[in-house]
């Protein structure tokens, strides 16, 4: 299958470019998600995408030098005497003050705007356009102060229609920039864009401040692609960016997850144009490193900042801490905290939340809880982000009881849950297959005056994908779009993972193609999602190609990348490659991250390599990392397959003593162990335990118990479990039926075996080769060659859909067994 893989997805042409200033839009302005959830943003089109992950767009970045414009105070900053004070009319003429007072009066009717504003022209027809422009700027600012943005726009349009001759002097950049900023703060992005587009079309000079205001408006409303398009248009027009413009667009690049080489290219262009970075620039660059595991690059920017003569402030330290937290590097994060204290920067709630996130992400939950205690001792009260980060950490580790304790403590402290908290609870219940509780949490969102965000929908997609529920994945995706949410990069990444987990690899790649067609640039998460999809299919050769491309500079591999590569080798049964890569991890060539050691336990267990599994488990503990529930399940699995009951019980006792909540996989693994043992009836006891705890068994659960009884000739009990399975709403699959067929055939009960085949066909379950192999083998076991041949010759009467190829394979099987 690997050689037939549809990567790269070569598209002949990029999608048509959107107009620069949209007069209408259907975009849903999403509120930016809050930590600890990762920001979810759309991506930009004008970036170079890899040849394997689609070279969709050409790099059309301007290479012309950019010169520093004249010095000018940033709007709303130091020279604005009104900042933080009641509105002052000191820049308005006397008549201008009267006009503004008339406009803000409660009795003012917009129909009277002509008579009111005409006073400014009638008072002194020979008044300079510059003075008239100053009055217009003051009036617009005053209306903004009084929250009358629509009226400010009406005033601007009135001046625009009456001052066409001297429009560029009256409608100067300052007033345009202020008005666009006002519209942006109210979320009226389309109106702001349409305004600038109309002015540009009518020949008005659009200066850097107006352009920068529109870029900021797009960025603050989460519309990053449009922000980049305006920046490119601005450069094409010959308008020279200021330091503020560069800082805004750098922040946009970071939110979009732009490749680091693109970010540095922008910085180099900025420097070559004579625009020197300030402390805000360096802080923004550090924040840009949060996506992509760029902790080394963040440390480099931090050092460059100090060499440039800037002293790191609280924002700098918190940004660097956040990078280390998201990269799961708690030791480095603690070093930053120590340096922060030495330099007189007192840690804040943001500081501690980043530190707690660093430890929680790495499974070091005791240390995370200790940090919470420390912050309380120095007088910092934990907030919703503190509690949600801890809740998420316990959920990921499989410690549901501890997670709920954190949630209850949070509510007892009077801290209201936010949407991030609800998202973590949805993930916890969904990952345990407890969909009833999951939907209760979903319903509670609205009751708590919250609204589902893009992360909520992505979480639902991921949960259903992890449980192999592809129809539910498609249904949630449709509901998400119906709710007005536009799919962005994280949604596409989630869908790729969800469909690949459901075994729908073609559907996963179709989603990837749609992502490219939507102009969304793949990032590290996309690479990892595609690698994970390849790994599930054991497509290790294609995985190596993707990995080589990433190391070639497209995207820096992280621990999840290596984890997917290990899974690809394991699923492709390439044990030598898997062992070679594991030695690089043990030796330190590849950092022995907790995620990688846990992955080694999983792949070794899956490959039934007991000694290697135990070595990885010991190495995990030796490094001081805590195992999580999937790791412990892998240990139970390999011990259970070997009937090493004592070892299995050791792991179960450890789970219980450490506060881990057994998952459905834990129980299924135990049932598997008992189903192959003399104590086979214990498998049903485990099934009853699952039901008693409110966990819904899956088809594997029931199939395992059915196998336990069929294997021991207890067909009545097996039939009882079969009926119970159907009553629960689960549809028996081919494995279920094959278990019955094999058991009847092994006991020479061919009539009963054939009855099962007829029943499964009637129920719409298609028999496979294993179904008929069991019957053929049963006849051959009794030396009934004639009956076996007769069965195959008459098979088409039993199963009209049987192929000639399958009949030939069965005939060959009879011949070989007879020989």
N, C-alpha and C positions, 0 to 999 in steps of 0.2 A: 504493500500500500504506500510505502514511503516514496517510491519512485513516481507514483501517480499524484502526489500531493500538489495542490494547486497554488503553492507559493513559488515564486512571487506572483502576486495578483497584478498583472500588468494591465494598466488602464491606458488606452491610447491617448487621451487628452484629459487635462484637469477639468474640474467642473467650471461652468461659466462664472466669471467674476461678478460679485454683487456690486450694485451701485454704491458709491462712496457714502453719500448721505441719503439714508432711506427716509422717504416721506411717510411710509406706512411700515408697520412691523407686526409680526405675530409672535415675536419673542416673548417668552415668559420671564419676567425679571425675577430671578431667584435670589432669595436672601442668602448672603454668604454664610456657610455653615461655621459653627463655632468649634473650637477645640474641645475634646481631643480628636474629633473626627477629622479626617484629612480633607482639605479644601478640594471641592470638585469643580472643575472649570472646563469650558470648551477650549479648543486649541486653535491655533492660527494656521492659515493656509500657506503663507509665504515662507516655508522652511523646507530644507532639503530632507527628504525621507529616504531611507536606505533602499538599495536595490532589491533586497530580499523582502523587506517590509514595505515596498512600493515607492518608487521614485515618482511621486505624483506632481510635485510642484517644482518649478525652476526658481533658483535663487536670484531675485531681481533687485537685491539690495543696492541702493545707490552707492557708488564708490567715490563720488565727488567729495572733496574736502568741505567741511562745514566750519564756518567761522563764528566766533563768539559775537552775539549781537550786543547792542548798547546796553549799558547797565540800567536796570529798572527794578523798582521794588516790587516784590511779589504781592499780588492783589490780596487785600484783607490782612496784610501783615503789619510790619512795624509802623508805617506811616498812617495807618488807619486809626484816627483818634477815637472812632466810635467803637472799636473792638472791645467787647466786654462791658460797654457802657450804654446808657439810653441814647437814642438816636440824636445826633447833632447836625444842625443845618449849616455848619460853618462854611461849607464849600458851595452852597447855593446862593444865588443872588436873592435879593429881597423878594422879587416877583416869583422866583423859583420856589422860595419857601411857601409863599401864598398858594401857588399851584399845588404843591405837594400836600399842603394842609387840606385843600379842597378834595384832592383825590382820596385821602385816607379817612375823610369824614364819613360817618355811617350813612349819612343821607345822600351820598354821591351815587348818581346813576350813570352807568357807562355810556348811556345815550348822550350825556352832556360832555363827553370827553373833548369834542371839537371846540366847544365854546371855552372850556377851561384851559386847554393847552394853547389855544390861539392867543391868549393873553401874553404868552412869552414872545410871540412874533410881533403882536400889535404894539407892545410897549416900546420897542426900539427897532424899527425895521432895518436900521443900519448896523445892528449888533453883530459883532464878529461871530463867525461860525464856531470858533474855538470856545467862546463863552457860552454859546447855545449848547454846544456839546458837553460842557462842564455841567450845565443845568440838567441836561438829560441824564448824565451819569449819576448825579446826586439824587434825582427823582427816582430813577430805577433802583438805586441802592436803598433809598428810603422805603419804597414799596416792598422791596425784599425784606427789609427789617420788620415790616408790619405784615409779613406773610401774604402779600398780595401779588403773587408771581404772575397770574393771568392778566391782571391789570397792568403790570409792568410791561408785559409783552404787547398789550394793546397800545400803550404809550409809545413804545419803540416803533411799532408799525405805523402809528400816526405820524411820527417824525420822519419815518422812512418815505412815506407818501408825500409829505409836504416839503421835504428838504432834498429832493433828488439832485438839485444842482450842486449843492455843497455837501452831498451825502457823506463823502469820505472824511470830511472834517467834523461833521456833527455826529454821524454814526461811527465813531472811531472804535478801535479795537478794544479799548477799556470797557466800554458799555456793552459791547457784544460779548466779551469774555464774562462779565458779571452776570449778564442775562442767561447765558448758557449754563453757568454754574448754578444759578438759581433753579433753572429747569431741571438740571441733573439731580439736585438734592431732593426734588419732589418726584423723581423717577420718570419725568417726562422726556425720555431720551429721544424719542422719535421727533418730538416738537423741536428740540434743540438741534438735531441733525438737519431737519427740514429748514430751519431758520438759516443755518450757515450755508446750506446748499443754495437756498434762494438768493442770499446776498452775493455768494460767489458767482452765481449765474448772471446777476444783474450788474456785475463789474465792480463791486465793492472790494476794496483791499482787505484781505483777511490776514491779520498779523499773527505772530507766534503765540500771543496770549489767548486769542480766540481759538486757535487750533489746539493749544494745550488744554484749554477749558473743556473742549469737546472730547479730547482724549481722556481727560480725567472723568468726565461724565460717563463715557462708555465703560471705563475701568471700574468706577465705583458701583455701577449697575451690573457688573459681571459679564459684560459683553466685550470680551478681550480681543476677539478677532477684528471687530469694527475699530477698536482703539488702535490696533496695529495698522489697519488700512488707512486711517486718518494720518497717522505718523508718516507712512510712506507717501501719501498724497502731499502732505506738508513739505517733505523733502523735494518731491518732484516739482513743486511750485517755486522752489528756491527759497523757501522760508526757513531760516536757520534756527534749529532747536536751542533752547536755553538749558541751563542746568536743571531747572524744574521739569522741563519736558523730558529730558533724559531720565531723571529719577522716576517720573511717572511711568515711562515706557519700560524701564528696567523692572519695576514692580509688576507690570503687566506680564512681562516675559516670565517672571518667577511664578506668578499665579497660573500661567499656561503650561508650566513645566517645559519651557523651551530647553533644547540641548545646551549644555554649558558652553560649547564652542560658539553658539549663536549669541549667547549673553556676553561672552568676552569680546566677540567681534564688535558688538555695540559699544562696549566700554572703550575699546581701542579707537573706534571712530570718534567717540566723544573726546578722548584725550588728544587725538591728532588734530581735532578742530579747535584745540586750545581751551576746551571746557574742562576745568579741573574738578574732580570728584570732591564732594564734601562728606561729612560724617553720615548724612542721610543716604548717600550713594553706597557707602561701605556697608551700612546696616541693611540696606535693601539687597545688596549682593549676597550677604550672609544668609538672608531669608530665602534667596533664590536657590540655595543649596538644600533646602528641606526635601524637595523631590529629587529622587535619583541617588540617594545615599551619598551625597557629595560632602562628607565630613572633612576630607582632606582639603578640598577646595575651600571650604568655609574657614578652616584653620589658616590657610594661606591668605585669604582676604583679611582675616583678623590681624595677622602679622603685618600685612601691607598697610593697613589702616594706621597702625601704631608708627610704622616707619614714615608715613606721610605727615606725622605730627598731630594726628587726631587722638584724643583720649577716648577710649571706649566708655560708653555710658550704660545705664541700666538697660536701654533698648538693645544695645549691642550684645551685652552678655546674655540677655534673655533669648535673643535670636540665635546665638551660638548654642545655648543650652537646648533650644528647641530642635536644632539640627541634630545634635548628638542624641537627643531623645528619640527622634524619628529613625535614626540610624542604629538604635539599640546599643548605644555605647555609654553606659552609665558611669564608668570610671572616668572617661574624659569629661563628662558632664560635671562630676564632682570636682575635678581640677578647675573647671571654669568657676564653680561656686567659690572655691578657695581664693582664686585670684580676684574675684569680684569683691569679696570681703576685705582682702588686703588693700585694694584700691579704694576702699571707702564707699562702695556701692552696696547699700543694704538690700538683701534679697526681698522680693515682693511675692505676692500670691502667684504671679506669672512664673517667677523663678522656680518656686517649689512645684508648681503644676508640671513644668517641663521636666524637672528632676524625677518626679513621681512617674511621669510618662515613660522616661528612659528605663527605669527599673521595672515597671509593670510590663512594658513591651517585651522585656527579656525574661519574663517569668519570675523575677526576683521580688515577689510580692511581700515577703516579710520586711525587706529593706524599704519597699514603697510605703508600707504602713508605718514604719519607723519614721520616715520623712514627714508623714502626716502628723505624727505625734510631735516632732520637733517644731513644725511650723505653728502648731497650737501653743507650744510652750513659749515661743517668742512673740505671741500675741497676734498671729495671723490666722484668721478664721477660714477653714476650708470652704470652698464654694462649689457650685454645681459641677465645674470641670474637674475639681479634685476628686469628688465622689464618683463621677462618671468614669474617670480614668481608672480608678481602682476597681469599680464594678466590671469594666471591660476586661481588665487584667485577670480577675478571678474567673470570669466567664470563659476567657480563652484557655485558661489552665484547666478548666473543667471543674472548678470549685464553686458550684452553683449556690450551695448553702452560704458560703462566705460572701458571694456576690449579693445575695438577698439581704444579708446582714448589713452590708454597706448601704444598700438601698434604704433599709429601714432606719439606719442611723441618720442617713441624709434627711429623711422625712421628719424624724424626731427632732433634728436640729433646726427645723423650719426652713430648710433649703428646698425650694421647689424644683422638681425635675424639669429639664428642658428637652428639646427634641432629640439631642444627642443621647440623653439618658434612656429615653424610650427606644431609640434605635438599638442601643446595647441590649436592652431587655428582649426586644424582638429577635435579635441575633441569638441570644442565649436560648430562648424557648424553641426557636426554629431549628437550631443546630441539634437539639435533643429530640427533635421530632414531635415536640409538644405543640402542635399547631393550634389547638383550642386556646391555650394560654397565650400563644403568640398573637392571635387575632383579638384577644381581650385587651392586650397592650395596645394594639393598633387602634382599637375603638376608644381607648382611654385618652389617646392623644388629643382628640377634639374636646373631650370633657375637661381637660386641663388647659384649655385655651392655647393649645399648640396646633401646629399644622404639619402634616407630613412634608418633609423636604426631599431633595433629590437623593440624599443618603438613605432615607427610609425606603424609598423604592428600590434603590440599589441593594439594600440589605435583604429585602424580600426576594429579589431576583437571585441573589447569592444563596439564600437558604433553600429555595426550591431547586436551584441547580445542584446544590450539594446532595440533595435527597433524590436526585434523578427524576424530578417531576417536570418534564419538558413542556407539557401542556400548560401547567401552572406558570412556568416561566414566560411563555408566550402571552398568557392571559394578563399577568401582572404588567408586562411591557406595554400591552394595549391600554390598560387602565392608567398607567403612568402618563402616556401620551394624551389620553382623554382628559386627564387632570390638568393638562397644560404644560407639563414639564418636557423640555427639549432634551433628547439624549445628548450627553457630552462624553468626554473621554472615559471617565470612570464608569459611566453606564455601559459604554461599549465594551470596556475591559471586563466588566462583571458579566455581561452577556456572553462574551467569548468563553469565559471560564464556566459559566452555568451550562451552556449547551455542550461543551466538551465533557463536562462531568456527567451529563445525561447520555453520553455516547453519540451525540449528534455532531460529529466533527465537521461535516460539510456545512451544517447550519452555523457552527462557530465561525468558520472561515467566510461564510456569507455575511455575517455580522461585521467581521473585520473589513470586508470589502465596502460595506455600507458606511463604515466609519471613515474610510479614506475618501469615499465619494462625498461625504458631508464636509470634507475639508479639515477633519480633526487629525492632528499630527500624533503618530504613535510616540509613546514615551517608554520609560523603563517598565512601568506596569503593563503596558501593552506587550512589550517583548516577553515579559515573564508570563503573561496570560497565554500568548501563543506557544511559548515553550512548554507550559504546563499542558496545553492541549496536545502538543506533539508527544509529550512524555506519556500521557495516558494511552496513546496508541503505540507506544514503544518505538516511535520513529526517531531513533537516536542519531541517524546520519543527518537528517534534516535539522535536528536539534543542534548538532555540532556546527552546522553551517550558520545557523542563527547566532550561536554563541561566538563563533569566530568573527562574525560581522560586528557584534557588539564590542568585542575586545579591540576591533580595528578602529574604534573611535566614535562609533555611532551612539553608543550608550554604555555607560559603565556598569558591568555586571555586579550584582550584589549577592547576598547569601541565598535569596530566593531563586536567582538564576542558576547557581550551582546545585541547588536543591532539585530543580526541575531536570537538570542534566542527569543527576543521579537516578531520578525516577525513570527517565528515558532509557538509561542503560538497564535498569532492573526490569522494566516491562518488556524491553527488547531482548532480554536474557543475555545481555553482553556483560557477563560477570567480570571478565578481565578488565574492561574499561572502568567498570564500577569500582573494583578494588584499587586500580591505579589512581583514580581520582580521590578515593578515600585516604590513600597514603599521603597525598599532597595535603589533605586536611590535617591528618595526624601530625605530619612533620612541620606544619606551620607555613608551608608555601602558600596555601590558602588559609586564611584566618579560621581557626576552629570555632566558628560561631555556634551558639546554642542551637540555632535553627538547623545548621548543617549536621551537628551531632545527632539531633533528633531525627533528621532525615535518614542518616545512616542506619539508625535503629529500625526505622520503618522499612527501608529497602532490603536490609539484610534479613529481617524477619519474613518479608514477602518472598525472598529468594531461598528461605529455609536454611540460612547459614547461621547455626546456633552460636558457634564460638565467636563469629564476627559481630553478631547481635549483642552478645554479652560484653564484648570488648568496648563497643560503642557506648553501651549503657554505663559501664564503669568509667569511661572517659568523660561522659557527661557529668557524672557526680564528682569526679576528680577536679573538673574545671569549676566546680561550684555552681553549676546550673541546675535548676529544678526541672524535673520531667513534667510533661503535661499529659493530659488524658490520652491523646493519640499514641504517645510514646509508651505509656503503660499498657495500653491495649495491644500494642505490637509485641510487648514482652509476654503478655498473657496468651496471645495467639501462638507464638512459637513454642512456648512451654505446653500449651494445650494440645497442639498437634502431636507432640511427642508423649502425651499422657503424663507429663511431669507435674502431677497434682500438687506436690509439696511446694515446688517453685511457683506454681500458679497462685497458691494460697498466700505465699510470701508477698507477691505483688498486690493481691487483694487486701491484705492486712495493711500494707504500706499506704494504699489508696485511702482506706478507711481512716487510718491514723493521721494522714496528712490533709484530710478534709476534701478529697476529690469526690465528685459525684459520678458514679458509673454511668456511662452512656449506653445507648442501644447497642453499639458495637461491642462494648464490654460484655453485655449479656449474651449477644449472639455468639461471641467467641467462647464463652463458658458453655453454652448449649452445644456448640460444635464439639468441644472436648468430651462432654458427657455422652453425646450421641454415639461416639465411637468407643465407649467404654462399657464395662460390665454394668455399671450403674446408669444405664441409658435412660431409665425413667426419670432421673434427676433433671434431664433436659426440659421436661414439661414443668417441673417445679420452678425452674428459672423463668419459664414463660409466664407462670402464674405470678411470680414476683414482679415481673415487668408490668403486668396488667394492674396489680395492686398499687403500684406507684404512679399510675396514671400515664405511663409511657405507652404509646401505641406501637405494638410489634409490627415489623415489616414482613415482606414476603420471605426474606431469609430466615426470620425467626420461625415462622410456621413450617417452612420447608425442612429446617433442621430437625424439628421435633417429629415431623412426619417420617423423615429418614430414620430417626432413632427407632421408631416403632416398626417400620417396614423391614429394616435390617435384621430385626429380631423376630420377625414373623408375627408381630402383633397388629394385624391388619384392621381389626375392629377399632383399636385405639387410634390408628393412623387415619381411618375414615372419619372418626369423631373430630380430630384436629382439622381435617380437611373441611368439614362442614362449618366448624367454628371460624376457620379462615375466611370462607366465603361470606358468612354472616357478618364479619367485621368490615366487609366492603372491599377486601383485597381479591383480585382476580388471579386464580392459580396460573402459573406459567408452565412452560414446557418441562422445566426441572421438576416441578410438583408431580406432573403426570408421569414423567419418566421414572420417578422413584417408585410409584405404584406398579408400573409395567414391569420394571426390572425385578421387583420383589415377587410378583406373581409368576413371572417366567422362570425365575430361579427355583421356585417351588413346583414347577411343572404345571401350574394352573393357567394354561394357555387361553382357555375360554374367558377367564376373568381378565387376563392381560389384554385380549382383543376387545373386550367390552370397554376397558379404560380408553383404548385407542379410539374406538367409535365415539365415546363420550367427549373426549378432548377435541375431536374434529367437529363435533356438533356444537361445542362451545366456542369454536373459532380459534382454537389453539392448534397451530400447525405442527404435526410430528416432525422430528428431525432424524438424522441417521442413528443417533443413540437410542431413540425409541425402538427402532426396528432391530438394531444390533442385539438388544437384550433378548428379544424373542428368538432370533436366529441362534444366538448362543445357548439359549435354553434347550432348543431342539438338538443342537450338536452335542450338548452335554449328555443327552440321553441316547446318543448315537442314532437319532431319528433324522437321517439325511434326507429321506424322501419327503417327510413332513416339512422340513426346512425349505427344500426346493419348491414344494407346492405352495408354501406360504408366500415366497417371493414371487412366483409366477402369477398368483392371484392377488397380489398386493394392490394393483390398480383398482380392483373392485372395492377393496376396503378404503383406500385413499385415492380418489380420482386425481389428486394433484401431485402424486408421486412422480418423480422424473425417471427417465430411462437410465440416466447416469447413476442415480441412487440404487436402482434395481441391479445394475451391473456390479456396483460396489458390494452389495449384499451377497450376490452370487459368488464373487471372488472370496468374500469372507468365509462362506460355507466351504468352498474348495480348499482354502488354506487350513481351516480347522479340521477338515476331514483328512487331509494329508498328514 
